[in-house]
Amino acid sequence: MNPMDIFKNFQNIQSRVNEIQDKLQNVTVTGFAGGDMVKVDMNGQMTVTGVTISPDAVNPDDIGMLEDLVLAAITDASVKIKEAIRQEMSGLTGGMDLPPGFMGM
């Protein structure tokens, strides 16, 4: 195989990865917990962009429950955004599954 072909392919892949990363900035998901009492919005860069907590979830005598609900909503959003990233990346990889741990997934 010609080394220049490999280099060109690498440049194309790198360009597509950058394109996908830019596109993922506009992707948002919402994670839910506690029957939607806690909602967490997350973007494609895995940054939490919003948190909504229902007054029904706030019990001053049970702060631990609220903390668990927030954690569960963040985890739910994280799972959803990773799936969205996998779907975007599958176009780049031709539908081939990404190896575990690739791009933090």
Secondary structure, 3 states (H helix, E strand, C coil): CCHHHHHHHHHHHHHHHHHHHHHHCCCEEEEEECCCCEEEEEECCCCEEEEEECHHHCCCCCHHHHHHHHHHHHHHHHHHHHHHHHHHHHHHCCCCCCCCCHHHC
